[in-house]
Amino acid sequence: MLTCILMSKPGEKLTIPAPAKLNLHLSVLDRRPDGFHDIESIFLAVDFCDTLHFLPVKELKFTDISMKCAYCEDSALNIPVEKNLIFGALSLFREKTHYYQGFSIKAEKRIPAGSGLGGGSSNAAATLLFLNKLAGFPLTFDELLKMAGSLGSDVPFFIHETAAAKVTGRGECVTPIEAPYRHFVLVNPGFTIDTAAAFRLFDECREHSQITERSGFSNDFLECFNEPEKTVYNTIISELLQMGADFAGLSGSGSTCFGAFKEKLPALSAVDGLYGKWKIVKYCGLFTVSHCERQFLQ
C-alpha cells in the first residue's frame, strides 16, 4: 500500500490506494473486559479499493476532506468530519509526531460503508502509512500498530501490508500467512449492517445457544441474522457455489458475500451470471503493490 504512492509533480496531489478486506473465516469468541469481543479470523486484502488523494497545502494543520462515493447514498457522505477515520488518523498522527503539514484530501470511495469490507479501517491505515513515510518515518512499526488499534479493530491488519493473515485478539494480533485463494467474486445486496448491532445480535444468539460448532471456513454471524437478511445471504452464497466457487461466505458482520475461486475464468463467469441481480458484483484478486500502477480506477 505505502510503496505505491503516486505523485506527478512536486506540489501536486499524492495518490494512494486503500484495499478492502475479506474474512475468509470468522469465529467470534468471548466478550472482553473492554466490551469488545475476541476473534479468530483469516483476513485477505483484495484489490477492490478506495483511492485517497492528498494535496499538500501551505497552511499548517489545515484539513479539508471531501468524499465521492460510487456505491452509497449521499447521506453516507454527510457524516461529521471528526467521525471520519481519515481525519482521526491524521489528527492522531499530528498529536504523536507534531507533523503539521496541511492537506486537502479527496477520498474516492468504492468500498461501501457497512459492507463488512473494512473500507474505513483501510482508509485510516493508508493515511497513517502515508504520513509516516512523508514525514520521514518518525514512528516505528510497533508505534503505528498501537495507533491503528486505537482507531479500530481492523486497522492493524492493513498496517501489516500483507495479502493474508491470521487475526486474533480484538484484531491487534496479526500473523501473515500465505493466501489460500487468488480469485474472488464480491456480491453486495445493497443494504448496510451496523457492526455494533450485529455483535449485540450475536450475543443474543449465544445466550439462546443458537450458534453451532463448524469445521473449516465459516462465519459465526451467519446463523444470527433475522429475515430478510438471512434469506438474502443464503441465496447469494448458494448462487456462488452453484457457479463454481470452492467456498462462499459472508465477510465480517455483513453485508457483502463472496465466492473464493482457484481459477480466474470461473470467477469471471460467475460475475457475468450475477451481474444486474445484486447492487454490487465485482471480480477481484489479492491486493499487491503492482496494482498501484493502474491507480485502482477500474
PABA-528714 format. One record per residue: z, x, y of N, C-alpha, C, CB in turn. Coordinates in pm, whole numbers, padded with zeros to 5 digits, always signed. Glycine has a CB too. Example, Ala and Ser with C-alpha at 12.3 -4.5 7.8 and 13.67 -1.06 7.14 Angstrom:
% residues 2
+00780+01319-00569+00780+01230-00450+00780+01320-00330+00905+01131-00447+00708+01285-00225+00714+01367-00106+00787+01290+00003+00572+01408-00060
***
This chain:
% residues 298
+00000+00084-00120+00000+00000+00000+00000+00087+00125+00122-00095+00001+00098+00179+00134+00114+00258+00254+00001+00359+00272+00245+00330+00251-00051+00413+00163-00151+00519+00173-00285+00466+00219-00166+00587+00040-00300+00337+00235-00430+00284+00276-00422+00213+00411-00485+00189+00170-00351+00274+00506-00358+00228+00645-00498+00258+00696-00249+00297+00734-00562+00160+00756-00697+00177+00808-00693+00178+00960-00790+00064+00757-00748+00283+01020-00747+00295+01167-00885+00341+01213-00635+00394+01216-00943+00269+01307-01077+00305+01351-01074+00416+01457-01148+00182+01406-01001+00397+01567-00991+00497+01672-00848+00499+01725-01094+00468+01787-00805+00612+01784-00671+00617+01843-00651+00503+01943-00647+00753+01911-00537+00437+01934-00507+00328+02024-00556+00194+01977-00563+00356+02156-00637+00191+01871-00685+00065+01816-00592+00020+01703-00829+00079+01765-00617-00100+01653-00527-00159+01555-00528-00082+01424-00565-00303+01529-00413-00082+01358-00397-00025+01226-00382-00140+01128-00273+00072+01220-00454-00133+01019-00461-00244+00924-00405-00204+00789-00606-00293+00909-00318-00288+00735-00260-00261+00603-00258-00389+00521-00116-00203+00618-00278-00376+00390-00272-00492+00301-00130-00516+00251-00367-00474+00183-00099-00638+00218+00030-00676+00161+00002-00763+00037+00120-00753+00266+00010-00704-00083-00032-00776-00204+00068-00881-00248-00053-00678-00316+00016-00978-00323+00102-01078-00387+00162-01020-00514+00022-01208-00418+00262-01088-00567+00319-01051-00698+00315-01171-00790+00463-00998-00683+00309-01141-00919+00326-01242-01023+00448-01209-01105+00200-01250-01113+00517-01312-01153+00623-01292-01252+00565-01321-01389+00747-01384-01223+00528-01215-01460+00476-01234-01595+00584-01293-01685+00425-01101-01652+00708-01258-01657+00823-01312-01729+00937-01327-01631+00865-01220-01849+01018-01433-01646+01132-01453-01556+01245-01526-01628+01089-01532-01431+01352-01452-01652+01476-01512-01705+01579-01513-01594+01528-01433-01830+01642-01628-01572+01746-01641-01471+01881-01634-01541+01731-01774-01390+01964-01541-01498+02094-01519-01561+02206-01582-01477+02121-01367-01581+02325-01532-01488+02440-01595-01424+02438-01578-01272+02569-01539-01480+02506-01672-01208+02522-01662-01062+02619-01548-01031+02575-01797-01003+02586-01472-00930+02667-01358-00888+02774-01401-00788+02578-01249-00828+02875-01316-00764+02978-01348-00663+02919-01369-00524+03081-01237-00658+02802-01306-00496+02742-01322-00364+02659-01450-00352+02656-01203-00331+02657-01531-00459+02585-01658-00456+02444-01651-00510+02579-01708-00317+02390-01531-00526+02257-01514-00585+02268-01510-00737+02190-01385-00532+02154-01510-00805+02150-01501-00950+02094-01366-00993+02066-01615-01009+02148-01313-01102+02082-01200-01166+01958-01251-01238+02178-01127-01265+01858-01163-01248+01735-01200-01317+01693-01087-01410+01622-01231-01215+01608-01120-01504+01533-01022-01581+01387-01064-01572+01583-01014-01733+01303-00978-01516+01166-01020-01488+01070-00904-01502+01157-01079-01348+00943-00937-01522+00834-00840-01513+00748-00881-01394+00750-00835-01647+00742-00794-01295+00665-00817-01174+00531-00743-01185+00743-00770-01048+00427-00806-01137+00295-00743-01127+00244-00758-00985+00195-00804-01229+00194-00652-00925+00131-00658-00793-00018-00681-00812+00157-00529-00711-00073-00783-00745-00214-00818-00763-00287-00815-00629-00228-00956-00828-00420-00801-00637-00498-00781-00514-00543-00911-00448-00618-00697-00545-00456-01009-00450-00466-01127-00364-00369-01099-00250-00432-01265-00443-00422-01067-00132-00340-01002-00029-00344-01071+00106-00385-00861-00013-00233-01056+00177-00232-01076+00321-00279-00946+00385-00090-01118+00372-00329-00954+00509-00368-00835+00583-00292-00835+00716-00522-00831+00607-00224-00724+00743-00146-00710+00866-00214-00612+00959-00002-00665+00836-00232-00653+01085-00295-00568+01186-00189-00533+01292-00419-00640+01251-00162-00406+01309-00065-00359+01407-00140-00289+01522+00039-00263+01342-00126-00342+01643-00186-00280+01760-00074-00220+01846-00271-00384+01842-00064-00086+01852+00039-00024+01936+00015-00057+02084+00042+00129+01916+00123-00085+02156+00115-00113+02299+00209-00019+02374+00150-00262+02329+00192-00009+02505+00270+00087+02584+00415+00045+02601+00206+00106+02720+00439-00086+02607+00573-00136+02636+00666-00117+02516+00568-00285+02677+00774-00041+02534+00868-00016+02425+00938-00145+02384+00970+00090+02465+00963-00157+02254+01033-00271+02193+00954-00401+02201+01166-00290+02261+00834-00396+02256+00753-00518+02265+00713-00564+02125+00627-00494+02353+00725-00694+02102+00685-00750+01972+00617-00885+01994+00807-00766+01877+00493-00894+01952+00422-01020+01953+00359-01037+01815+00314-01026+02067+00386-01150+01751+00335-01174+01616+00257-01305+01616+00451-01179+01511+00131-01298+01577+00050-01418+01560+00009-01430+01415-00075-01415+01653-00004-01554+01369-00033-01579+01228-00161-01663+01216+00087-01651+01160-00244-01624+01122-00360-01703+01084-00351-01725+00934-00495-01632+01124-00356-01850+00892-00330-01882+00752-00449-01954+00689-00204-01969+00740-00497-01899+00579-00615-01956+00513-00582-02077+00427-00681-01852+00428-00461-02082+00370-00432-02184+00270-00306-02265+00301-00419-02120+00136-00267-02274+00427-00146-02350+00455-00167-02442+00574-00027-02256+00481-00076-02538+00588-00080-02630+00700-00037-02558+00828+00011-02753+00674-00082-02609+00941-00046-02547+01069+00105-02542+01088-00110-02623+01184+00177-02639+01035+00323-02642+01051+00390-02520+00990+00380-02769+00989+00327-02462+00887+00384-02345+00822+00380-02222+00912+00311-02316+00692+00297-02226+01017+00284-02113+01108+00379-02124+01227+00143-02101+01157+00447-02237+01239+00529-02262+01357+00676-02231+01337+00514-02404+01398+00706-02141+01243+00846-02103+01223+00890-02013+01338+00865-02031+01086+01018-02017+01376+01066-01930+01483+01040-01783+01449+01217-01952+01509+01005-01703+01549+00968-01564+01522+01082-01486+01458+00925-01496+01651+01207-01521+01492+01321-01448+01437+01340-01473+01287+01447-01486+01512+01273-01577+01233+01281-01603+01089+01162-01544+01013+01288-01753+01065+01070-01483+01086+00956-01419+01024+01000-01285+00965+00840-01401+01126+00965-01259+00838+01012-01136+00773+00946-01011+00830+00986-01144+00625+00829-01023+00889+00769-00909+00958+00858-00870+01076+00625-00941+01006+00899-00970+01154+00988-00946+01267+01122-00890+01218+01009-01077+01348+01174-00946+01109+01300-00899+01055+01293-00753+01013+01342-00983+00938+01184-00715+00947+01168-00576+00904+01154-00483+01023+01046-00563+00812+01076-00524+01123+01057-00442+01243+01188-00425+01318+00952-00504+01334+01264-00532+01333+01391-00525+01404+01491-00435+01331+01450-00665+01421+01497-00448+01200+01590-00367+01122+01552-00219+01128+01594-00415+00976+01422-00191+01121+01377-00052+01128+01414+00009+01264+01224-00043+01106+01392-00066+01370+01428-00017+01503+01579+00010+01514+01384-00117+01611+01657-00082+01457+01803-00067+01462+01848+00060+01391+01871-00190+01400+01785+00091+01277+01828+00204+01196+01773+00337+01246+01786+00183+01052+01658+00335+01311+01591+00462+01345+01577+00487+01494+01457+00465+01282+01596+00384+01577+01573+00394+01722+01427+00429+01753+01667+00499+01784+01337+00382+01668+01194+00397+01692+01147+00269+01759+01114+00425+01557+01114+00279+01887+01094+00159+01969+00949+00135+02009+01178+00170+02091+00854+00193+01937+00714+00166+01965+00689+00015+01967+00623+00235+01861+00619-00033+02069+00586-00175+02076+00458-00206+02000+00572-00218+02220+00450-00330+01950+00333-00370+01873+00294-00514+01903+00361-00353+01723+00164-00537+01903+00109-00671+01892+00058-00683+01748-00007-00697+01998+00110-00779+01676+00085-00788+01531+00013-00918+01499+00217-00778+01452-00094-00905+01423-00165-01023+01374-00158-01023+01222-00314-01024+01423-00110-01131+01165-00100-01144+01020-00203-01244+00971+00042-01188+00977-00297-01196+00890-00394-01285+00825-00335-01324+00690-00534-01215+00808-00284-01445+00682-00213-01491+00563-00309-01558+00465-00100-01588+00602-00311-01507+00345-00382-01573+00235-00283-01622+00130-00484-01477+00171-00172-01551+00117-00069-01588+00020+00010-01705+00078+00025-01467-00014+00003-01823+00017+00073-01940+00074+00225-01924+00067+00030-02068+00002+00294-01979+00166+00440-01985+00160+00481-02082+00050+00500-02027+00296+00596-02056-00012+00648-02146-00115+00562-02153-00238+00663-02281-00060+00491-02042-00270+00399-02043-00383+00444-01957-00500+00264-01996-00339+00558-01888-00486+00606-01802-00593+00534-01669-00602+00594-01872-00724+00460-01632-00496+00380-01510-00498+00436-01399-00409+00240-01541-00456+00549-01425-00344+00617-01320-00270+00549-01274-00143+00637-01205-00356+00474-01362-00077+00399-01321+00041+00487-01267+00154+00319-01435+00091+00591-01339+00187+00680-01295+00294+00748-01164+00261+00784-01401+00323+00791-01149+00136+00856-01025+00093+00760-00908+00099+00911-01041-00049+00636-00931+00058+00535-00825+00063+00507-00784+00208+00406-00872-00006+00500-00882+00298+00479-00852+00440+00592-00764+00494+00470-00983+00522+00716-00796+00455+00831-00719+00501+00825-00576+00449+00961-00785+00457+00793-00559+00321+00786-00425+00263+00673-00344+00325+00767-00434+00111+00557-00407+00344+00444-00338+00406+00480-00291+00546+00321-00430+00411+00553-00374+00619+00595-00337+00754+00689-00216+00752+00664-00455+00823+00787-00218+00661+00880-00105+00652+00808+00025+00615+00990-00135+00549+00721+00019+00517+00649+00137+00472+00557+00191+00583+00567+00106+00347+00490+00101+00649+00401+00139+00759+00478+00207+00871+00327+00017+00812+00587+00145+00915+00665+00200+01026+00725+00335+00990+00776+00103+01066+00771+00349+00866+00833+00475+00825+00731+00590+00829+00892+00462+00685+00607+00561+00788+00503+00663+00795+00465+00694+00939+00380+00619+00716+00448+00588+01019+00406+00608+01158+00512+00686+01237+00378+00473+01225+00640+00665+01203+00749+00730+01275+00780+00870+01222+00873+00645+01267+00706+00916+01120+00728+01050+01066+00830+01056+00956+00770+01140+01175+00847+00945+00883+00937+00937+00767+01084+00967+00802+00890+01032+00659+01141+00895+00898+01282+00915+00929+01377+00863+00820+01315+00848+01060+01328+00771+00736+01413+00712+00634+01373+00762+00496+01406+00560+00639+01472+00786+00410+01445+00824+00272+01405+00700+00192+01569+00892+00208+01353+00723+00074+01315+00611-00013+01435+00522-00043+01254+00664-00145+01550+00582-00071+01670+00503-00102+01714+00421+00019+01785+00595-00147+01700+00477+00138+01735+00402+00259+01640+00284+00279+01733+00494+00384+01512+00305+00251+01416+00195+00260+01451+00085+00160+01273+00245+00235+01487+00124+00039+01523+00025-00064+01644-00057-00021+01551+00095-00197+01742+00007+00038+01862-00065+00083+01825-00166+00192+01968+00034+00136+01742-00123+00286+01696-00214+00390+01616-00329+00330+01611-00140+00493+01530-00298+00234+01448-00400+00170+01534-00506+00103+01353-00336+00068+01639-00462+00032+01727-00556-00036+01799-00649+00060+01828-00482-00117+01826-00602+00181+01893-00687+00279+01799-00792+00337+01952-00602+00392+01667-00768+00324+01569-00862+00376+01532-00971+00277+01445-00789+00418+01540-00941+00147+01505-01041+00046+01503-00981-00094+01369-01102+00078+01522-01067-00194+01535-01018-00331+01408-00956-00387+01577-01131-00419+01291-01001-00341+01164-00948-00393+01114-00826-00317+01059-01056-00389+01172-00796-00203+01119-00689-00118+01127-00551-00184+01193-00686+00014+01237-00514-00255+01243-00381-00316+01127-00351-00411+01371-00365-00391+01078-00451-00484+00966-00426-00575+00847-00369-00500+00926-00555-00646+00815-00427-00385+00698-00382-00309+00719-00244-00248+00666-00482-00200+00843-00206-00220+00871-00072-00167+00833+00035-00269+01020-00059-00130+00842+00002-00397+00809+00099-00502+00660+00127-00512+00860+00049-00636+00576+00041-00456+00431+00059-00457+00378+00086-00598+00392+00175-00364+00422+00004-00692+00379+00016-00831+00307-00112-00871+00499+00044-00925+00215-00100-00967+00141-00219-01012+00227-00310-01099+00017-00177-01088+00324-00254-01168+00406-00334-01260+00545-00274-01272+00339-00344-01400+00644-00359-01291+00781-00309-01303+00869-00411-01374+00839-00275-01164+00969-00361-01443+01078-00446-01491+01179-00456-01379+01143-00389-01624+01217-00578-01344+01305-00602-01231+01430-00674-01278+01233-00683-01120+01546-00619-01245+01673-00679-01287+01769-00683-01168+01735-00599-01405+01895-00724-01197+01990-00745-01090+01945-00863-01006+02005-00619-01003+01974-00858-00880+01925-00962-00788+01776-00943-00760+02005-00959-00656+01726-00823-00791+01588-00785-00762+01581-00641-00714+01527-00877-00658+01699-00581-00698+01707-00446-00642+01685-00336-00746+01839-00426-00577+01696-00369-00874+01680-00269-00980+01536-00276-01031+01782-00292-01097+01456-00179-00996+01312-00181-01023+01275-00058-01106+01230-00183-00890+01219-00083-01225+01175+00025-01313+01026+00012-01339+01255+00025-01447+00943+00098-01281+00799+00089-01301+00761+00099-01449+00727+00197-01222+00663+00020-01490+00614+00020-01627+00462+00014-01624+00673-00099-01709+00400+00034-01740+00255+00017-01749+00223-00131-01760+00197+00095-01870+00127-00176-01683+00094-00319-01681+00024-00360-01810+00004-00351-01560+00069-00470-01873+00006-00514-01998-00125-00589-01979+00101-00601-02074-00154-00636-01858-00276-00712-01831-00346-00658-01708-00245-00863-01812-00477-00685-01697-00556-00636-01585-00627-00747-01508-00657-00537-01634-00640-00865-01567-00721-00971-01507-00641-01101-01503-00854-00990-01585-00645-01168-01387-00563-01287-01368-00641-01396-01294-00435-01252-01290-00606-01519-01325-00657-01634-01251-00536-01705-01191-00742-01730-01343-00533-01716-01060-00425-01786-00990-00468-01929-00963-00387-01714-00857-00378-02023-00990-00407-02164-00964-00288-02225-00891-00436-02242-01098-00312-02265-00766-00207-02329-00687-00244-02475-00665-00186-02256-00552-00154-02569-00698-00188-02711-00691-00187-02770-00551-00094-02788-00775-00136-02694-00452-00141-02746-00315-00010-02796-00261-00238-02854-00308+00100-02780-00335+00231-02813-00279+00319-02688-00283+00298-02931-00358+00429-02692-00207+00519-02578-00198+00649-02607-00270+00545-02542-00052+00720-02501-00304+00851-02512-00367+00952-02432-00285+00848-02462-00515+01063-02493-00251+01171-02425-00182+01253-02348-00286+01261-02526-00103+01262-02215-00270+01328-02132-00371+01474-02169-00390+01317-01985-00333+01547-02188-00280+01690-02222-00291+01709-02354-00365+01753-02231-00151+01623-02453-00337+01631-02582-00405+01600-02566-00554+01534-02684-00342+01506-02479-00587+01471-02456-00727+01589-02395-00803+01348-02364-00737+01659-02304-00740+01777-02244-00807+01888-02347-00824+01830-02124-00726+01905-02438-00727+02006-02544-00743+01969-02634-00860+02020-02628-00613+01840-02666-00871+01793-02747-00983+01813-02675-01114+01646-02784-00964+01790-02545-01116+01812-02465-01236+01958-02471-01279+01769-02319-01213+02051-02457-01183+02194-02462-01216+02232-02597-01274+02278-02432-01092+02173-02704-01222+02200-02837-01278+02150-02847-01422+02134-02947-01192+02032-02792-01448+01978-02791-01585+02068-02713-01678+01836-02732-01587+02116-02600-01632+02203-02518-01716+02333-02591-01748+02234-02384-01647+02387-02662-01649+02511-02737-01672+02494-02840-01782+02555-02805-01543+02374-02898-01791+02347-03001-01891+02279-02945-02015+02262-03110-01831+02282-02812-02028+02228-02744-02148+02082-02782-02174+02312-02778-02270+02003-02790-02069+01863-02828-02084+01770-02708-02091+01822-02917-01970+01825-02587-02090+01744-02466-02094+01757-02403-02233+01788-02365-01984+01646-02381-02299+01646-02328-02435+01605-02182-02436+01553-02411-02524+01650-02110-02540+01611-01970-02557+01464-01963-02599+01701-01900-02663+01389-01867-02541+01250-01848-02578+01225-01700-02606+01156-01899-02466+01131-01675-02693+01090-01537-02718+00957-01511-02646+01077-01510-02870+00930-01383-02616+00807-01350-02547+00815-01383-02399+00690-01422-02610+00700-01381-02332+00696-01411-02190+00725-01559-02164+00561-01372-02131+00804-01587-02063+00835-01725-02028+00891-01729-01886+00937-01788-02129+00918-01849-01837+00978-01868-01705+01081-01978-01717+00870-01902-01597+01207-01943-01691+01317-02039-01709+01306-02161-01619+01448-01970-01683+01237-02149-01507+01227-02263-01416+01143-02376-01473+01169-02217-01284+01050-02345-01563+00954-02445-01609+01021-02567-01672+00859-02384-01707+01134-02548-01737+01199-02661-01805+01280-02748-01710+01290-02609-01913+01294-02705-01584+01386-02774-01493+01320-02871-01397+01461-02674-01416+01190-02858-01377+01126-02939-01273+01114-03085-01313+00988-02883-01243+01121-03170-01213+01101-03313-01232+00954-03347-01212+01191-03395-01135+00920-03475-01231+00784-03520-01203+00764-03534-01051+00755-03655-01275+00645-03508-01000+00521-03481-01075+00496-03334-01103+00405-03537-00999+00586-03245-01052+00562-03102-01067+00548-03061-01215+00676-03024-01002+00635-03115-01299+00633-03076-01441+00498-03103-01504+00743-03151-01518+00444-03222-01481+00313-03256-01540+00203-03169-01483+00280-03404-01516+00207-03142-01352+00105-03058-01289+00106-02919-01351+00128-03050-01136+00224-02858-01362+00232-02723-01418+00185-02720-01563+00376-02671-01410+00230-02816-01642+00189-02818-01783+00039-02838-01796+00263-02930-01857-00020-02918-01708-00165-02940-01711-00241-02812-01679-00205-03050-01612-00199-02743-01573-00268-02619-01534-00254-02513-01643-00211-02566-01401-00134-02497-01695-00111-02396-01799-00195-02426-01923+00038-02389-01837-00201-02553-01960-00282-02593-02076-00430-02564-02052-00263-02742-02107-00478-02592-01932-00619-02567-01899-00652-02417-01906-00653-02622-01759-00563-02335-01855-00586-02191-01857-00590-02138-02000-00477-02119-01777-00502-02187-02084-00501-02144-02224-00629-02188-02296-00378-02200-02297-00671-02311-02268-00794-02361-02329-00916-02280-02286-00815-02508-02294-00908-02220-02168-01020-02141-02116-01012-01993-02153-01028-02155-01966-00920-01960-02241-00919-01826-02298-00810-01733-02252-01043-01764-02269-00715-01779-02170-00606-01692-02128-00520-01653-02248-00519-01761-02020-00481-01527-02254-00389-01483-02359-00249-01538-02335-00384-01329-02366-00216-01555-02209-00088-01611-02170-00106-01683-02037+00023-01501-02159-00038-01793-02019-00039-01866-01892+00103-01908-01859-00133-01988-01898+00138-01902-01733+00274-01937-01696+00285-01968-01548+00368-01825-01731+00410-01974-01502+00444-02004-01364+00498-01879-01299+00546-02122-01354+00461-01851-01175+00513-01735-01104+00633-01774-01020+00404-01671-01016+00739-01697-01032+00860-01724-00955+00914-01863-00982+00833-01706-00807+00960-01928-00876+01009-02066-00889+00899-02166-00856+01129-02088-00797+00772-02120-00856+00658-02206-00826+00618-02189-00680+00691-02352-00856+00499-02239-00646+00423-02340-00719+00293-02289-00781+00392-02452-00627+00275-02158-00790+00149-02105-00842+00159-02074-00991+00109-01979-00766+00064-02125-01068+00050-02089-01208-00056-01980-01220+00012-02213-01295-00059-01913-01333-00156-01806-01351-00190-01793-01500-00103-01672-01295-00310-01744-01524-00352-01708-01658-00375-01558-01662-00478-01785-01700-00331-01493-01769-00349-01349-01788-00456-01327-01895-00215-01279-01827-00557-01249-01860-00670-01226-01948-00687-01075-01971-00800-01287-01888-00725-01038-02092-00750-00897-02121-00888-00853-02075-00734-00871-02269-00982-00948-02062-01118-00917-02021-01153-00994-01893-01218-00950-02134-01242-00936-01813-01275-00995-01683-01364-01119-01695-01344-00892-01596-01464-01115-01783-01560-01226-01789-01495-01359-01823-01667-01194-01891-01405-01367-01923-01337-01495-01948-01256-01543-01827-01246-01483-02069-01199-01450-01753-01122-01488-01634-01214-01549-01528-01048-01365-01575-01329-01487-01507-01425-01540-01410-01478-01676-01454-01540-01443-01390-01497-01692-01585-01543-01821-01637-01438-01929-01613-01574-01809-01787-01310-01894-01627-01202-01990-01602-01200-02031-01455-01067-01930-01642-01225-01936-01365-01232-01969-01223-01342-02071-01198-01256-01842-01138-01458-02049-01258-01569-02143-01243-01532-02282-01294-01693-02092-01315-01459-02285-01405-01424-02413-01466-01319-02491-01390-01375-02390-01604-01234-02421-01317-01123-02487-01246-01148-02503-01097-00996-02410-01268-01247-02433-01045-01272-02436-00901-01301-02579-00853-01389-02342-00865-01234-02618-00747-01253-02751-00691-01155-02854-00744-01391-02797-00718-01091-02825-00856-00994-02919-00912-00857-02901-00849-00985-02903-01064-00825-02776-00815-00696-02744-00755-00718-02677-00620-00611-02653-00848-00617-02675-00535-00635-02627-00398-00679-02480-00394-00506-02644-00318-00615-02395-00473-00649-02254-00476-00678-02213-00620-00536-02167-00415-00793-02157-00644-00827-02099-00774-00890-01964-00744-00925-02193-00859-00821-01855-00781-00867-01722-00743-00859-01626-00861-00784-01668-00626-00962-01544-00875-00955-01431-00967-00892-01314-00894-01097-01393-01022-00809-01237-00962-00758-01113-00904-00726-01013-01013-00632-01141-00819-00722-00887-00975-00682-00779-01064-00552-00719-01015-00791-00671-01075-00511-00611-01079-00393-00541-01033-00421-00476-00898-00348-00436-01136-00317-00465-00815-00331-00401-00685-00336-00250-00702-00215-00442-00592-00438-00186-00644-00449-00041-00643-00487+00003-00504-00551+00010-00747-00459+00128-00472-00488+00180-00339-00637+00172-00308-00440+00325-00327-00723+00190-00409-00867+00191-00385-00918+00060-00327-00941+00222-00513-00844-00049-00350-00887-00178-00296-00885-00179-00144-00798-00289-00349-00809-00090-00083-00795-00094+00062-00926-00069+00133-00693+00008+00106-01017-00002+00068-01145+00026+00133-01219-00104+00164-01232+00117+00044-01186-00210+00089-01250-00339+00114-01172-00424+00214-01266-00416-00016-01054-00376+00256-00967-00442+00353-00925-00582+00311-01037-00449+00486-00948-00617+00187-00900-00743+00133-00947-00863+00213-00750-00742+00127-01070-00859+00258-01122-00968+00339-01203-01068+00257-01206-00913+00450-01217-01045+00125-01298-01139+00048-01220-01267+00024-01341-01076-00085
***
